[in-house]
């Protein structure tokens, strides 16, 4: 779709209220999911939220690093045995293996019918259209296009899955989370990429141990703040009642399913445009 320009046509059909609804719905969904992760450990969540507000009010302080360090300290205090597990980390170099030779036609059919097609609307709505809109609003001097991001998705997944990786996408939520916690340039993503590559190449056998360092309630706080950043950026001031209806319907359905929200917004928007419905 990126190479043929079809994704650009889809983006033109996606009105601003739909994009704003996707961003709002995703932000609210993040907030709800973050609160769910805090359940049962509200004391840590409240302390982490207060700490996050303090850290984010000081731009020169690496808020995310300090927040993760706080979570790791709490995890070690609560579970001293975890320190012993960390001493037994398996440090060895492992390259990924070429995985396409193990692929069968049944896998291709299942992947396309069960996973690929149902994911298409979600990928177009959140991972491409909403991500481009969010990036261009945050960084107007470094604008990107839906075609570029679509082609990037294709290359990323063709390479990644061929060496055994899971399908991946960009997302407006991830972008908002990065920015909220201090990322302002491409260097932030490069540093994150180097860190993840290091873990994948040298600590692949110990990832489960490393995950124990970050309590679920702390991750809930991070998700909550990413959602707040995303939802706060979704606004449609000065728009008509029909536009607000489209935005709110898209947002509401998107909290349940992003792909369904995208399609619902498209249908309602074009129904209004053609006079088939009135607000």
Residue, then its C-alpha position, 0 to 999 in steps of 0.5 A: x500500500x505504501x509503494x503503490x500510494x494506496x495508503x495515501x488515498x486512505x489517509x485522505x479519506x480519513x478526516x481530522x475528527x476521525x484521527x482525533x477520535x483515534x488519538x483520544x480513544x487510544x489515550x483513554x484506553x491507556x489510562x484505563x489499562x494503566x489503572x488496571x495494572x495498579x490494582x492491588x498495589x495502590x501504595x506503590x502506584x500513588x508514590x510512583x505517580x507523585x514521583x513522576x509528577x515531580x520528575x516531569x516538572x524538571x526537564x533536565x532530569x531523566x524521569x524515565x530512568x529514575x522511575x525505572x530505578x525506583x521500581x527496580x529498588x522496590x522489587x529488590x526490597x520486596x523480593x531479596x531472592x531476586x538479587x540472587x537470580x540477577x547474579x545468575x544472569x546468562x550472558x552469552x552471544x546469540x544470533x537470531x536464526x532464519x525462520x522462513x524455512x520453517x513456514x508452511x502454507x497453513x501458517x501463511x493462510x492462518x496469518x493472513x486470514x486470522x491475524x493480518x486482515x483483522x489487524x489492517x484497520x487497526x494498523x492503518x488507523x493507529x499505527x500509520x494515520x494517527x502516528x503521522x498526525x501525532x508526530x506532525x503535531x509534536x514536531x512540525x519541523x520534522x514532518x513525515x508522511x503516511x507513505x513513508x511510515x507504511x513502507x517502513x512498516x513493511x520493511x520492518x516486518x519483512x526483516x523481523x519476521x524472517x529471523x523469528x521476530x513477532x509482527x510489530x508496528x509503530x503507534x501514536x501511544x508509544x510516540x506520546x509516551x516517549x515524548x512525555x518522558x523526555x524524548x525529543x530527538x531521534x537519538x532517544x530511539x537510537x539509545x533505546x534500540x541499542x539497549x534492546x539489541x544488547x539484551x536480545x543478543x547477549x541476555x536472551x535467556x534472562x529476559x524473564x528475570x529482568x522483567x521481574x525488576x519492574x512491578x506491574x503497578x509501576x508500569x501502570x503509572x508509565x502507561x497512565x502518563x502516556x495515555x494522559x499525554x495522548x488524550x490531552x493532545x486530542x481536541x477539535x475546537x471550533x468544529x461542528x457538532x457532526x465533527x464532535x460526534x464523529x470524534x467521540x464515536x471513534x474514541x468510544x469504540x476505539x477504547x474497545x477495538x481500534x480497528x472497529x473505531x476507525x471504521x465506525x468513524x469513517x462510516x459516520x463521517x461519510x454519512x454526514x458528508x453525503x447527507x444520509x444522517x444529521x447530528 
